[in-house]
Amino acid sequence: MSGVPRGRVLAAVVAVSAAVVVATSTESAAAPALPPAVVSMGDSYISGEAGRWRGNALSDAGDKWGTDLATRCDASGCTTNPRWIYGDTHTSTDMCHRSTSAEIISAAIPDATPVNLACSGATTGDVVGGGGARNQPDQLELLRATVRAHEVKLLVLSVGGNDLGFGDIIADCVTGYLSPSPYRCGPKWAPTIAGRLDQVRADVGATIKAIKEVLDAAQGAGTYQFVLQSYPSPMPAARNFRIPEDGPRFSVGGCPVWDTDADWARQELVPTIAAQLQRVAAARGVRFLDLQNAFDGRQVCAKASRQAQSDNSAANPLPGSAAEWVRWVVSGYTAQGDRQESLHPNHYGQRALGTCLRLVHERSTGDFTCQNTAGAGPGRMVIAPIAATSGV
């Protein structure tokens, strides 16, 4: 550097530094932020299963007295196509039933694209394993694709019920009521449930861990909300059935269970599942949304709700403030829809869960329970904070 004035050297260094800063700023400006998204993962209670149905009606005609959103009628007649509601997730190889009213869509969270990765029938293994339910890729792979195109602001997970055998249990309760040799399912299943709880907690915890690893690697810890939710009870306690135990609970109500089994499911099974999921959420450092009471008064056969009827056709379809929010057990008197839709949140139920999720998202931190407002529709859900529990 001999013979070069010191001032000239300093000026050159400053110029190079400025160029680096400008180049870095230009590169940053050339890489715009990814568009925000809100994502749902898990099973049928969040995929949108039964979202085709706007209440229940004992009819095979036309749009089933206004309840079938997959049927459209005009002067020339009626046409039914479940893919209007479930899209390409209603095929012979894919019955994930991601509906147009699924919780993540009904939540209508502003300025974010809803992405529904959940699939009807999914277990924890289908979320993070080597292959998913209904011949689909596992949901963790779908999430990896999602984070390449979006920045996730909220992820909500509903899982564990199928690991515990929730669907099989409810189906067996129905079988017990309809069997030529009737039996009660509660005493039969209670020991089985108790024996599965430790494994289910471990598997749900591992699922949360795997999902967080994908999100943290893609966009960093603390950049998103993670909510684990429980399950709403599909049927009321026995005292709140509008059809007596010896009445037409199957042929008319679509709620064929014994009183003792209804009480066991509502007062023991659903709360037990919720308590286990709350423990996992606390242990894994994610938020918890307790939905076990969300449908009280709106379950199938609940006293405070009713079905659409032919003699009130002018009022059909029933509004969400009057209709049941749970798809009934498809009865032998109708040929409506798919059996897998039975006892899942219907169109109104999915909208109610979406309202719960939006309210929780707005609070940004904390655990909450969600309930409906008596005499009101799915847009009038309310949340209340709940105390955290010890981890596993």
N, C-alpha and C positions, 0 to 999 in steps of 0.2 A: 504494500500500500504506500510505499515510498514515493514521494512526489505528488501525491493526490491530496489536495487540501482537505483538512478534517471536516470542514463544513459541508463539502460536497458528499463525503461518505455518509454523514449523518442524514443528509437530505435523501440520499438513495435508500437508506434503511427505512426511513419514515414512509417513503413512497411505496416500497415493497410491502410494508406492514398494512398500509391503507388498501393496497390492492388485494391482499389476503382477506381483509375485513369485508371489502366490497364483494369479493368472490363468494365468501361464506354466506353473506347476506343474500346474494342472488340465488345461491343453491337452496337456501332455506325458503325463499319466496317461491322457488320453482317446485317445492314439495308441499302442496296444500294439505291441510288437515283432512283426515278421512271423515266422511259423513257419519254422524252419530246414529246409533241403533240401540234398540232395546230387544232383548233376546229371551225366549222361553225355551226351556229344555225339560225333558222328563216324559211323563206318561199321559194317559188318556184324559185325566182330569184337567190338564192344561193344554193338551193338543187341540181341544175343541170338539172332542167326541160328543155326539148328540146335538151339536149346534144347529143341525137341520130343523129341529123341532121347537116351535113357539108355543109351548104348553102341550097338553095331551087331549086327545079326543077319540071317542069310541066310534070311529067312522072309517070306511074304506073308500069313500066317494071323493072324487076331485082332490082338493087340497086339504082334505080331512078337517073340514070346518075351520079353515084358516090356519091350522097348526103346521102344515108342511111347507117349509120355505123352499123345498126342492121341487115343488109343483107349481106351475104357472097356468092359469086358466084365462081363456078369452071366449068370444062368441063361438068359436069353432071347436072348443073343447079344452081339455087339460093335458099338459105334457109334464112328465116327471123326469128329472135328471139330477141325481145326488151330486154330480160333479159341479153343479152350480154353487153348491155350498162347500164341498170338500175338495174341489179342484182335482188335480192329478194325484191326490192321495186317497182316491176312491177307485181303485182298479183291482183286478184279480190278484195282482202281486203286491200292491201297496194299499193297505187299509189303515194308514196312520190317522186318517180323518182329522186333518188340520182344517178347521172350519173358518168361514168368513167372520164368525163372531168369537173366535178363540180369545182367551183372556188377554193375551199380549196385544191383540188388535183392538179389543173392546176398551182396553185401558186408555187408548187415544192419548198417549204421552206426547206432549208438543215437541216439535222440532226433532223427532227421532223416527227412524224407520223401524217398524215392528218386524222381527225375524222369528218365525216359529219353527224350531227344530224338534219339538216334542213329537212323540208318536204313541198312538194308542197301543197299550199292551207292554210298554217298555219297562224293563227292570233296570237296576243300577248297571248290570252287565251290558245292557243295550246302549246305555249312555256312554260308557267308557271302555267297553270291551272290543273284541275283534270283529263284531258284526252286530247289526241292530235288529230291532223288532220289525216285523212285516217286510222282510227282505230288503231293508234299508241299511245304509252305512251307519256305523255307530255315531252317536251325536257329537262326540268329541271331535271326530274328523270334520263334521259339518261346522262345528264351532271354529276350527282352525281356518277353514275357508272363509268364514264370516269375518274373522278379525283381520284378514288380509284386505278386506274391502270396506270395513267399518270400524269406527271406534265405539266400543260397547259402553254405554252409560249405565245400563241396568241389566242384570241377568237374574231371572227368576226360575227356580227349580222346583218341580213337583215329582218326587220319586220315593220309592220305598214301599208303597202299597202293594205293588205286584210282587215284590220280593217276599212280603209277608203273606201273600196269598189272599189279599182283600177281595178280589173278584171271585175267587173260588169259594171263599167263605160265604159271601152274599148269595152266590148261586146255590150253595148247599142249603142255606136257610130257606130259599124258595122251594128247593126240592123237598125239604122236610115238611113243608106246609102242603105240598101237592101230592106227596107220596101216598100210595094205597095203604102203606103202614107209616103213618105220620110220626115224625120225630122232631126234637128240638136241636138246633145246630149249636147253640151257645155252649152247653156242657161238653159237646164233642170237640169244639175248636179251641176253647180257652187254654187248655194245656199246650196245644200246638203253638199257639201264638206266644205264650210265655217262653217256650223253648227257642223261638226264632229271634227274639228281640235283640240279643247281644250281636248276632251276626248282621242283622239289618242295620243296626246303628253303625257298626264297623264299615259296612258296604256304602252306606249313604255318606259317611265321613270321608271315605276314600274317593268317592265320586266328587264331592265338593273340592277336595284337595287337587284332583286332576284338572277340574275346570279352572280353578284359580291359577294353576301353573300355566295353562294356556293363555289366560288373560294377562297375567303378570308379565309373561315373556313378550307378549305382543305390544302391550301399552303401559305396563307398569302397575305395581300395587298401589291401591288407593285412588285409582282413576275411575272406579266404577262402584255401583252398589250391587251387592249380592244378597238375594232374598231366597230363603228356603221356606216353602209354605206347606201347611198340613192340608187335610181333606175335609170338605164339608160333609155333614151327615146327609145321606140321600133319603132317609126315612125318619119320621118322628118317633119319639117314645110312644108307647102303647096308648097312653091317656090322650094323646093328640091325634090319633087316627080318626078320620070322619066315618070310616067303615068299620063296623065291629068285627071281632075275630071270626065269628061264624057267618059273616056276611060275604058279599061277592068281591073279596079283596083281589082275586085274580081276574075274573071275567070282566069286571067293571073298573076296579081301581088300579089294577096293575101293580099291586103292592102285596103279594102273597107271602106274608111271614106271620108267625105266631107272635102273640103279645110278648111273651117272655124273650123271644129272640130279638124283637124290635127293641125292647129295653136293654138287652145285653149289647146290641150293636151301638145304640145311641149313647148309652151311659157308661159303657166299659170299653168296647173295641175302638171306637173313633177317638175318645179321649186318650186312650193308651197310645195310639199311634201318634197323636199330636204331642204328647209328653215326650216320647222318644225322639221325635224330630226336633223339638225345642232343645233337648239336651245336646244333640249333634250340632245344631246351629251355634250354640254357645261355645262348644268345644272347638269348633272350626273358625270362629270369629266372623260369622256371617249373620245377617239379620233374619228374624223369624216372623212369619205371618201366620197366625192361627185362624183357620177358617172353619173350625168344627161347628160353630154356631151360626155361620153365615146364612144358612137356608132355613133356619127355624121358622115354622109357619108356612114355608114355601116348598117343603119336601113333597114327594109323591104321597098322596092320600092324606095330607095334613088338613086339619079342620079349617084353617084360615084360608085355604085355597080351593079351587075347583077346576073341573075340566070344561072344555068347550062343549056345547050341546046343540043339537039340531034345532031346538025350540027357541034358542036365543041367537039365531043366525045373524041378526042385525048387529049384535054386539061382538061377533067373532071377527078376527081372532081376539081372544081375551087379552087384556092388557097385562103387563108384568105385575101390576098391583093386585091382580086376582088369580092369575094362572099359576100352575105348579112350575117350579124352576128345575125340576129333575125329570128326566125321561123315565117313563114307567117301564116295568117289565113287560115286554111285548107279549100280549095275551093270545090265547088260542082263538079269540073272536076277531082278530085283525091280522092283516098281513103287512103291517107298516114297518118300513125301514129294516135295519139290521139288528140282529140280536145283541151285537157288541155295544150298541148304543144304550142298552138298558141300564138304568140307575146311574147315569152320568149327568152332569150339569147340561141342561138344554140351552137353547138360544138365550133365554132370559137369565139362566144361571151363569153362563159364560160372561154375559154383560155385567152381572153383579160382581163376579170375581175380578173383572177388569176394573170396575170402580174401586174395589178394595185395593188393588195393586197401584192404581194411580194415586190414591190418597196416601199410601205408604211411601211411594216414591217422592211425593211432595215433602214429606217430613225428613227425608234424607238419612236420618239415623234412628236407631231404636227398634224395638220389637213391638208388634201390635196384634190385637185381635180385631176381627171385622164382623159386624152384624148388620142385618137389614133393619129398616124402619117399618114398623107394623103399618099395614095398609098402603105402603108405598111401593114403587117399582124398583128395578135394579140400579137406577141412578141415585138412589137415596141411601146407600150404604154408609155406615159410620165406623170409624176405627177408634180404638182406645189402647193406650200403652199397657204393656204387660211387663212384669218384672222378669229379669233374666234368671235363668236357672244354672245350676252347676254343670260343668261339662262332664264328658265321659272319660 
